[in-house]
């Protein structure tokens, strides 16, 4: 398993990043994207993991659980 970190500057960058990501790669995005209409629905349907950057502890818990799942199932 590995983690790829990307700092995109616009919501359209996400579409380009999805094209170059390896198979079985799941992005983590800020929860605010979920509420951006069509972009939010597309992100949710594609399986993006959302974190709440306003609540640090919740964000850490989501990322920790994701890392455990990656290691346990040996997936990217």
C-alpha positions, 0 to 999 in steps of 0.5 A, a space after each residue: 500500500 502507498 499514499 499519494 499526496 496531491 495539492 490541487 488548486 481547482 475542482 477541475 484538477 480532480 478530474 485530471 488527477 483521477 485519470 493518472 491515478 493507479 487502479 484501486 487508488 481512492 482519494 481523500 478530499 475535504 468534506 466541503 467538496 461533498 456540498 458542491 452540487 454535481 461535483 459533490 455527487 460525482 465524488 461521493 459516487 466514485 468512492 472518495 473518502 471525505 474528511 472534515 478539516 474543521 474537526 482535527 480529531 475526526 479527520 485523524 480518525 478517518 485517515 487512521 481507519 483508512 490506513 488500517 484497512 489498507 494494511 489489513 487488506 493489502 490494497 492501495 
